[in-house]
């Protein structure tokens, strides 16, 4: 890696690239870099809009990386990087969504995974040191978050 990291998240794009995103270490919380497995080298990528550590990253359609939550930003400040669009310079798009229940339930250390070409399941996590048993779906086409229910118990995942 180019920058030292702690508390960062990782996202794979296909079987050729691994993105290291954010960190809790000084001056690296907005940084992003990508590792090329084929070329065995790291390259810096555009900075994020928000400081991110203890965040969660998910790749959709082998193209878009979404970064959720973390210790500093609002959990409803989501960022997206288009890793394929070569027609314009790469940048992290800030997506602001509104969900009072998500704001109340979780902030960091939660799980997320794609469940379709456009939906991401968000589950578990922590806020203010307490575990959450909530789960949500983020619709990447509508930029909306919907609460889906609860995990069997609040210590199921964090």
KEVEXVEX-436548 format. One record per atom (N, C-alpha, C): residue in one letter; atom name; x, y, z. Coordinates in Angstrom, 3 decimals. Example, Ala and Ser with C-alpha at 12.3 -4.5 7.8 and 13.67 -1.06 7.14 Angstrom:
# residues 2
PT rest atom       xx       yy       zz
PT    A    N   13.190   -5.690    7.800
PT    A   CA   12.300   -4.500    7.800
PT    A    C   13.200   -3.300    7.800
PT    S    N   12.850   -2.250    7.080
PT    S   CA   13.670   -1.060    7.140
PT    S    C   12.900    0.030    7.870
This chain:
# residues 158
PT rest atom       xx       yy       zz
PT    X    N    0.837   -1.188    0.000
PT    X   CA    0.000    0.000    0.000
PT    X    C    0.877    1.244    0.000
PT    X    N    0.326    2.282   -0.540
PT    X   CA    1.033    3.557   -0.566
PT    X    C    0.935    4.236    0.793
PT    X    N   -0.263    4.244    1.365
PT    X   CA   -0.511    4.877    2.664
PT    X    C   -0.720    3.809    3.739
PT    X    N   -0.190    4.040    4.940
PT    X   CA   -0.506    3.112    6.033
PT    X    C   -1.992    3.236    6.366
PT    X    N   -2.609    2.133    6.773
PT    X   CA   -4.061    2.145    7.036
PT    X    C   -4.383    1.346    8.284
PT    X    N   -5.468    1.763    8.923
PT    X   CA   -6.030    1.044   10.058
PT    X    C   -7.512    1.387   10.090
PT    X    N   -8.359    0.399   10.248
PT    X   CA   -9.803    0.646   10.285
PT    X    C  -10.379    0.974    8.919
PT    X    N   -9.698    0.564    7.852
PT    X   CA  -10.148    0.833    6.490
PT    X    C  -11.100   -0.265    6.020
PT    X    N  -11.679   -0.074    4.851
PT    X   CA  -12.485   -1.120    4.240
PT    X    C  -11.896   -1.441    2.877
PT    X    N  -12.251   -2.611    2.368
PT    X   CA  -11.758   -3.085    1.089
PT    X    C  -12.927   -3.420    0.180
PT    X    N  -12.705   -3.244   -1.129
PT    X   CA  -13.713   -3.633   -2.114
PT    X    C  -12.991   -4.219   -3.317
PT    X    N  -13.479   -5.342   -3.798
PT    X   CA  -12.920   -5.967   -4.997
PT    X    C  -13.769   -5.585   -6.193
PT    X    N  -13.100   -5.318   -7.305
PT    X   CA  -13.786   -5.100   -8.580
PT    X    C  -13.289   -6.190   -9.517
PT    X    N  -14.190   -7.128   -9.803
PT    X   CA  -13.802   -8.286  -10.590
PT    X    C  -12.748   -9.086   -9.843
PT    X    N  -11.894   -9.734  -10.600
PT    X   CA  -10.819  -10.510   -9.979
PT    X    C   -9.467   -9.847  -10.226
PT    X    N   -9.499   -8.542  -10.581
PT    X   CA   -8.247   -7.875  -10.935
PT    X    C   -7.874   -6.695  -10.048
PT    X    N   -8.824   -6.110   -9.333
PT    X   CA   -8.525   -4.913   -8.545
PT    X    C   -9.076   -5.021   -7.132
PT    X    N   -8.305   -4.501   -6.161
PT    X   CA   -8.738   -4.392   -4.771
PT    X    C   -8.546   -2.939   -4.353
PT    X    N   -9.620   -2.321   -3.882
PT    X   CA   -9.578   -0.936   -3.421
PT    X    C   -9.468   -0.910   -1.907
PT    X    N   -8.545   -0.104   -1.392
PT    X   CA   -8.395    0.152    0.046
PT    X    C   -8.916    1.564    0.291
PT    X    N   -9.893    1.686    1.178
PT    X   CA  -10.646    2.931    1.311
PT    X    C  -10.644    3.402    2.759
PT    X    N  -10.239    4.660    2.960
PT    X   CA  -10.282    5.274    4.280
PT    X    C   -9.248    4.714    5.242
PT    X    N   -9.252    5.259    6.437
PT    X   CA   -8.350    4.815    7.491
PT    X    C   -8.592    5.666    8.723
PT    X    N   -8.177    5.170    9.838
PT    X   CA   -8.284    5.933   11.063
PT    X    C   -6.997    6.700   11.344
PT    X    N   -5.957    6.410   10.586
PT    X   CA   -4.674    7.059   10.795
PT    X    C   -4.689    8.482   10.258
PT    X    N   -3.903    9.350   10.880
PT    X   CA   -3.845   10.768   10.545
PT    X    C   -3.614   10.999    9.050
PT    X    N   -4.383   11.873    8.473
PT    X   CA   -4.277   12.301    7.077
PT    X    C   -4.546   11.206    6.051
PT    X    N   -5.118   10.086    6.428
PT    X   CA   -5.429    9.047    5.443
PT    X    C   -6.907    8.672    5.432
PT    X    N   -7.735    9.356    6.208
PT    X   CA   -9.136    8.948    6.338
PT    X    C   -9.968    9.202    5.083
PT    X    N   -9.507   10.058    4.183
PT    X   CA  -10.225   10.295    2.927
PT    X    C   -9.546    9.629    1.733
PT    X    N   -8.451    8.946    1.965
PT    X   CA   -7.683    8.416    0.847
PT    X    C   -8.255    7.103    0.316
PT    X    N   -7.928    6.849   -0.934
PT    X   CA   -8.329    5.617   -1.605
PT    X    C   -7.195    5.227   -2.546
PT    X    N   -6.909    3.956   -2.585
PT    X   CA   -5.916    3.463   -3.539
PT    X    C   -6.364    2.100   -4.048
PT    X    N   -5.852    1.734   -5.201
PT    X   CA   -6.260    0.478   -5.833
PT    X    C   -5.028   -0.371   -6.113
PT    X    N   -5.178   -1.662   -5.835
PT    X   CA   -4.124   -2.630   -6.108
PT    X    C   -4.495   -3.419   -7.350
PT    X    N   -3.590   -3.453   -8.309
PT    X   CA   -3.764   -4.267   -9.503
PT    X    C   -3.107   -5.617   -9.260
PT    X    N   -3.905   -6.651   -9.244
PT    X   CA   -3.376   -7.995   -9.016
PT    X    C   -2.480   -8.402  -10.189
PT    X    N   -2.904   -8.072  -11.384
PT    X   CA   -2.138   -8.429  -12.578
PT    X    C   -0.769   -7.755  -12.620
PT    X    N   -0.709   -6.464  -12.255
PT    X   CA    0.545   -5.705  -12.331
PT    X    C    1.304   -5.645  -11.012
PT    X    N    0.705   -6.177   -9.951
PT    X   CA    1.322   -6.182   -8.628
PT    X    C    1.776   -4.785   -8.203
PT    X    N    0.853   -3.808   -8.326
PT    X   CA    1.208   -2.444   -7.922
PT    X    C   -0.021   -1.697   -7.398
PT    X    N    0.251   -0.687   -6.576
PT    X   CA   -0.772    0.186   -6.001
PT    X    C   -0.759    1.513   -6.742
PT    X    N   -1.968    2.133   -6.893
PT    X   CA   -2.108    3.477   -7.452
PT    X    C   -3.083    4.256   -6.591
PT    X    N   -2.814    5.538   -6.427
PT    X   CA   -3.748    6.380   -5.687
PT    X    C   -4.957    6.681   -6.555
PT    X    N   -6.104    6.801   -5.905
PT    X   CA   -7.357    7.139   -6.569
PT    X    C   -7.889    8.428   -5.927
PT    X    N   -8.980    8.969   -6.448
PT    X   CA   -9.507   10.228   -5.883
PT    X    C   -9.869   10.090   -4.403
PT    X    N   -9.730   11.206   -3.683
PT    X   CA  -10.119   11.228   -2.269
PT    X    C  -11.631   11.183   -2.125
PT    X    N  -12.065   10.635   -1.004
PT    X   CA  -13.486   10.632   -0.670
PT    X    C  -13.903   12.023   -0.206
PT    X    N  -15.195   12.248   -0.122
PT    X   CA  -15.741   13.517    0.359
PT    X    C  -15.745   13.603    1.877
PT    X    N  -15.842   12.452    2.541
PT    X   CA  -15.935   12.391    3.998
PT    X    C  -14.774   11.559    4.554
PT    X    N  -14.403   11.831    5.788
PT    X   CA  -13.451   10.974    6.490
PT    X    C  -14.130    9.631    6.720
PT    X    N  -13.429    8.546    6.442
PT    X   CA  -14.036    7.222    6.588
PT    X    C  -13.097    6.285    7.334
PT    X    N  -13.585    5.726    8.427
PT    X   CA  -12.941    4.577    9.049
PT    X    C  -13.998    3.777    9.782
PT    X    N  -13.774    2.486    9.863
PT    X   CA  -14.776    1.517   10.321
PT    X    C  -16.001    1.580    9.421
PT    X    N  -15.773    1.824    8.147
PT    X   CA  -16.836    1.889    7.135
PT    X    C  -17.026    0.522    6.494
PT    X    N  -17.989    0.458    5.587
PT    X   CA  -18.287   -0.758    4.844
PT    X    C  -18.328   -0.417    3.363
PT    X    N  -17.730   -1.260    2.539
PT    X   CA  -17.729   -1.045    1.090
PT    X    C  -18.360   -2.238    0.376
PT    X    N  -19.107   -1.954   -0.676
PT    X   CA  -19.766   -2.989   -1.472
PT    X    C  -19.605   -2.634   -2.944
PT    X    N  -19.324   -3.643   -3.769
PT    X   CA  -19.236   -3.452   -5.218
PT    X    C  -20.501   -3.988   -5.867
PT    X    N  -21.054   -3.194   -6.770
PT    X   CA  -22.250   -3.575   -7.535
PT    X    C  -21.878   -3.598   -9.013
PT    X    N  -22.384   -4.564   -9.734
PT    X   CA  -22.231   -4.683  -11.187
PT    X    C  -20.765   -4.701  -11.633
PT    X    N  -19.862   -5.139  -10.751
PT    X   CA  -18.431   -5.172  -11.070
PT    X    C  -17.926   -3.817  -11.562
PT    X    N  -18.567   -2.753  -11.044
PT    X   CA  -18.248   -1.412  -11.528
PT    X    C  -18.317   -0.338  -10.453
PT    X    N  -19.395   -0.297   -9.709
PT    X   CA  -19.626    0.775   -8.736
PT    X    C  -19.254    0.309   -7.336
PT    X    N  -18.452    1.130   -6.640
PT    X   CA  -18.149    0.866   -5.238
PT    X    C  -18.946    1.849   -4.400
PT    X    N  -19.705    1.327   -3.445
PT    X   CA  -20.461    2.144   -2.497
PT    X    C  -19.789    2.022   -1.136
PT    X    N  -19.611    3.165   -0.462
PT    X   CA  -19.045    3.171    0.881
PT    X    C  -20.097    3.744    1.827
PT    X    N  -20.353    2.992    2.898
PT    X   CA  -21.386    3.335    3.875
PT    X    C  -20.765    3.560    5.245
PT    X    N  -21.353    4.488    5.975
PT    X   CA  -21.072    4.640    7.393
PT    X    C  -19.631    4.937    7.730
PT    X    N  -19.303    4.620    8.948
PT    X   CA  -17.991    4.902    9.484
PT    X    C  -18.129    5.740   10.729
PT    X    N  -17.037    5.983   11.344
PT    X   CA  -17.085    6.638   12.632
PT    X    C  -17.396    8.123   12.556
PT    X    N  -16.989    8.802   11.494
PT    X   CA  -17.172   10.246   11.446
PT    X    C  -18.410   10.734   10.685
PT    X    N  -18.648   10.276    9.456
PT    X   CA  -19.764   10.880    8.726
PT    X    C  -21.109   10.373    9.224
PT    X    N  -22.143   11.058    8.789
PT    X   CA  -23.493   10.562    9.009
PT    X    C  -23.632    9.254    8.243
PT    X    N  -24.330    8.286    8.813
PT    X   CA  -24.502    6.994    8.155
PT    X    C  -25.292    7.146    6.853
PT    X    N  -26.039    8.219    6.705
PT    X   CA  -26.814    8.427    5.487
PT    X    C  -26.031    9.192    4.417
PT    X    N  -24.757    9.495    4.661
PT    X   CA  -23.864   10.046    3.634
PT    X    C  -23.142    8.877    2.981
PT    X    N  -23.624    8.468    1.836
PT    X   CA  -23.078    7.326    1.103
PT    X    C  -22.224    7.871   -0.039
PT    X    N  -21.128    7.186   -0.343
PT    X   CA  -20.287    7.620   -1.461
PT    X    C  -20.187    6.505   -2.493
PT    X    N  -20.121    6.925   -3.768
PT    X   CA  -20.050    5.967   -4.868
PT    X    C  -18.936    6.348   -5.824
PT    X    N  -18.149    5.349   -6.225
PT    X   CA  -17.095    5.530   -7.216
PT    X    C  -17.416    4.663   -8.421
PT    X    N  -17.447    5.281   -9.603
PT    X   CA  -17.601    4.539  -10.856
PT    X    C  -16.197    4.155  -11.305
PT    X    N  -15.862    2.883  -11.236
PT    X   CA  -14.501    2.434  -11.533
PT    X    C  -14.261    2.193  -13.018
PT    X    N  -15.305    2.307  -13.854
PT    X   CA  -15.173    1.974  -15.265
PT    X    C  -15.256    3.184  -16.180
PT    X    N  -15.992    4.201  -15.803
PT    X   CA  -16.249    5.334  -16.695
PT    X    C  -14.949    6.067  -17.024
PT    X    N  -14.458    5.886  -18.229
PT    X   CA  -13.212    6.537  -18.650
PT    X    C  -13.469    7.837  -19.407
PT    X    N  -14.743    8.176  -19.610
PT    X   CA  -15.092    9.401  -20.334
PT    X    C  -14.927   10.658  -19.492
PT    X    N  -14.824   10.503  -18.187
PT    X   CA  -14.658   11.653  -17.292
PT    X    C  -13.715   11.275  -16.158
PT    X    N  -13.112   12.263  -15.509
PT    X   CA  -12.214   11.952  -14.388
PT    X    C  -12.972   11.249  -13.263
PT    X    N  -12.309   10.303  -12.631
PT    X   CA  -12.932    9.566  -11.534
PT    X    C  -13.109   10.472  -10.329
PT    X    N  -14.223   10.324   -9.625
PT    X   CA  -14.476   11.058   -8.392
PT    X    C  -15.488   10.276   -7.562
PT    X    N  -15.468   10.520   -6.258
PT    X   CA  -16.443    9.915   -5.356
PT    X    C  -17.688   10.797   -5.328
PT    X    N  -18.796   10.250   -5.755
PT    X   CA  -20.072   10.967   -5.727
PT    X    C  -20.680   10.825   -4.331
PT    X    N  -21.063   11.946   -3.721
PT    X   CA  -21.701   11.926   -2.409
PT    X    C  -23.203   11.799   -2.602
PT    X    N  -23.775   10.760   -2.021
PT    X   CA  -25.212   10.508   -2.110
PT    X    C  -25.786   10.681   -0.714
PT    X    N  -26.683   11.633   -0.572
PT    X   CA  -27.322   11.861    0.735
PT    X    C  -28.719   11.251    0.684
PT    X    N  -28.979   10.366    1.616
PT    X   CA  -30.300    9.754    1.720
PT    X    C  -30.880   10.084    3.090
PT    X    N  -32.170    9.979    3.213
PT    X   CA  -32.806   10.259    4.492
PT    X    C  -33.428    8.990    5.040
PT    X    N  -33.057    8.639    6.253
PT    X   CA  -33.650    7.516    6.966
PT    X    C  -33.422    7.742    8.452
PT    X    N  -34.449    8.244    9.123
PT    X   CA  -34.298    8.510   10.560
PT    X    C  -34.061    7.219   11.337
PT    X    N  -34.641    6.108   10.889
PT    X   CA  -34.434    4.850   11.610
PT    X    C  -33.006    4.348   11.427
PT    X    N  -32.426    4.496   10.241
PT    X   CA  -31.035    4.095   10.034
PT    X    C  -30.112    4.954   10.881
PT    X    N  -30.355    6.259   10.906
PT    X   CA  -29.556    7.172   11.739
PT    X    C  -29.614    6.750   13.208
PT    X    N  -30.766    6.278   13.664
PT    X   CA  -30.932    5.904   15.067
PT    X    C  -30.349    4.526   15.380
PT    X    N  -30.248    3.647   14.362
PT    X   CA  -29.878    2.249   14.590
PT    X    C  -28.383    1.945   14.497
PT    X    N  -27.713    2.420   13.438
PT    X   CA  -26.335    1.997   13.203
PT    X    C  -25.472    3.145   12.707
PT    X    N  -24.155    2.991   12.859
PT    X   CA  -23.217    3.997   12.375
PT    X    C  -21.964    3.358   11.774
PT    X    N  -21.452    2.294   12.379
PT    X   CA  -20.199    1.703   11.917
PT    X    C  -20.183    0.207   12.218
PT    X    N  -19.179   -0.476   11.688
PT    X   CA  -18.961   -1.915   11.848
PT    X    C  -20.168   -2.744   11.449
PT    X    N  -20.877   -2.340   10.424
PT    X   CA  -22.004   -3.158    9.986
PT    X    C  -21.642   -3.916    8.726
PT    X    N  -22.422   -4.921    8.434
PT    X   CA  -22.207   -5.718    7.235
PT    X    C  -23.056   -5.192    6.096
PT    X    N  -22.617   -5.478    4.891
PT    X   CA  -23.386   -5.110    3.705
PT    X    C  -22.991   -6.046    2.577
PT    X    N  -23.957   -6.374    1.738
PT    X   CA  -23.664   -7.214    0.579
PT    X    C  -24.708   -6.953   -0.502
PT    X    N  -24.310   -7.097   -1.766
PT    X   CA  -25.285   -6.917   -2.844
PT    X    C  -26.260   -8.087   -2.848
PT    X    N  -27.532   -7.780   -3.071
PT    X   CA  -28.528   -8.849   -3.173
PT    X    C  -29.193   -8.862   -4.545
PT    X    N  -28.845   -7.886   -5.379
PT    X   CA  -29.300   -7.845   -6.776
PT    X    C  -28.367   -6.900   -7.524
PT    X    N  -28.662   -6.614   -8.755
PT    X   CA  -27.857   -5.680   -9.545
PT    X    C  -27.990   -4.241   -9.062
PT    X    N  -29.005   -3.971   -8.210
PT    X   CA  -29.212   -2.592   -7.769
PT    X    C  -29.493   -2.435   -6.278
PT    X    N  -29.613   -3.528   -5.534
PT    X   CA  -29.952   -3.446   -4.116
PT    X    C  -28.816   -3.984   -3.244
PT    X    N  -28.611   -3.291   -2.111
PT    X   CA  -27.581   -3.683   -1.153
PT    X    C  -28.241   -3.888    0.207
PT    X    N  -27.994   -5.045    0.816
PT    X   CA  -28.483   -5.342    2.156
PT    X    C  -27.478   -4.805    3.172
PT    X    N  -27.970   -4.069    4.156
PT    X   CA  -27.161   -3.511    5.243
PT    X    C  -27.676   -4.143    6.535
PT    X    N  -26.773   -4.643    7.387
PT    X   CA  -27.261   -5.354    8.576
PT    X    C  -26.276   -5.271    9.736
PT    X    N  -26.839   -5.376   10.944
PT    X   CA  -26.027   -5.399   12.160
PT    X    C  -25.334   -4.080   12.417
PT    X    N  -24.177   -4.145   13.034
PT    X   CA  -23.383   -2.949   13.280
PT    X    C  -23.463   -2.430   14.693
PT    X    N  -22.909   -1.233   14.847
PT    X   CA  -22.848   -0.596   16.162
PT    X    C  -23.170    0.880   16.042
PT    X    N  -23.654    1.427   17.148
PT    X   CA  -23.810    2.866   17.302
PT    X    C  -23.644    3.176   18.778
PT    X    N  -22.780    4.134   19.077
PT    X   CA  -22.514    4.533   20.460
PT    X    C  -22.176    3.330   21.337
PT    X    N  -21.456    2.355   20.780
PT    X   CA  -21.017    1.189   21.522
PT    X    C  -22.035    0.073   21.653
PT    X    N  -23.275    0.305   21.245
PT    X   CA  -24.316   -0.708   21.358
PT    X    C  -24.506   -1.435   20.026
PT    X    N  -24.758   -2.735   20.086
PT    X   CA  -24.984   -3.533   18.883
PT    X    C  -26.389   -3.296   18.345
PT    X    N  -26.507   -3.418   17.029
PT    X   CA  -27.809   -3.248   16.368
PT    X    C  -28.274   -4.580   15.807
PT    X    N  -29.568   -4.789   15.811
PT    X   CA  -30.132   -5.989   15.198
PT    X    C  -30.936   -5.642   13.945
PT    X    N  -30.815   -4.432   13.465
PT    X   CA  -31.603   -3.973   12.322
PT    X    C  -31.008   -4.379   10.982
PT    X    N  -31.863   -4.423    9.970
PT    X   CA  -31.402   -4.630    8.600
PT    X    C  -32.184   -3.696    7.671
PT    X    N  -31.513   -3.305    6.598
PT    X   CA  -32.049   -2.339    5.645
PT    X    C  -31.680   -2.757    4.237
PT    X    N  -32.412   -2.231    3.267
PT    X   CA  -32.037   -2.378    1.862
PT    X    C  -31.830   -0.990    1.289
PT    X    N  -30.670   -0.809    0.629
PT    X   CA  -30.390    0.430   -0.082
PT    X    C  -30.606    0.170   -1.562
PT    X    N  -31.556    0.898   -2.157
PT    X   CA  -31.859    0.827   -3.587
PT    X    C  -30.959    1.835   -4.297
PT    X    N  -29.974    1.351   -5.050
PT    X   CA  -28.995    2.228   -5.682
PT    X    C  -29.564    2.997   -6.876
PT    X    N  -30.694    2.554   -7.417
PT    X   CA  -31.305    3.285   -8.533
PT    X    C  -32.150    4.453   -8.034
PT    X    N  -32.853    4.246   -6.927
PT    X   CA  -33.709    5.286   -6.366
PT    X    C  -33.018    6.076   -5.253
PT    X    N  -31.846    5.604   -4.822
PT    X   CA  -31.128    6.208   -3.680
PT    X    C  -32.036    6.308   -2.455
PT    X    N  -32.669    5.171   -2.140
PT    X   CA  -33.569    5.102   -0.991
PT    X    C  -33.188    3.936   -0.093
PT    X    N  -33.386    4.146    1.213
PT    X   CA  -33.129    3.098    2.201
PT    X    C  -34.449    2.704    2.851
PT    X    N  -34.670    1.388    2.940
PT    X   CA  -35.897    0.864    3.530
PT    X    C  -35.534   -0.127    4.625
PT    X    N  -36.141    0.027    5.793
PT    X   CA  -35.912   -0.931    6.878
PT    X    C  -36.641   -2.220    6.533
PT    X    N  -35.941   -3.354    6.691
PT    X   CA  -36.527   -4.640    6.307
PT    X    C  -36.894   -5.503    7.493
PT    X    N  -36.341   -5.249    8.644
PT    X   CA  -36.646   -6.076    9.809
PT    X    C  -35.450   -6.170   10.720
PT    X    N  -35.484   -7.160   11.597
PT    X   CA  -34.429   -7.341   12.581
PT    X    C  -33.757   -8.693   12.437
PT    X    N  -32.490   -8.742   12.810
PT    X   CA  -31.770  -10.002   12.899
PT    X    C  -32.291  -10.758   14.117
PT    X    N  -32.023  -12.059   14.228
PT    X   CA  -32.559  -12.840   15.360
PT    X    C  -32.221  -12.265   16.731
PT    X    N  -31.013  -11.725   16.891
PT    X   CA  -30.683  -11.026   18.128
PT    X    C  -29.629   -9.976   17.831
PT    X    N  -29.467   -9.039   18.725
PT    X   CA  -28.616   -7.890   18.436
PT    X    C  -27.133   -8.215   18.396
PT    X    N  -26.723   -9.368   18.853
PT    X   CA  -25.310   -9.750   18.793
PT    X    C  -25.017  -10.659   17.610
PT    X    N  -25.945  -10.760   16.659
PT    X   CA  -25.771  -11.642   15.514
PT    X    C  -24.626  -11.212   14.621
PT    X    N  -24.484   -9.915   14.374
PT    X   CA  -23.411   -9.449   13.503
PT    X    C  -22.999   -8.045   13.870
PT    X    N  -21.733   -7.850   14.046
PT    X   CA  -21.144   -6.514   14.146
PT    X    C  -19.669   -6.610   13.933
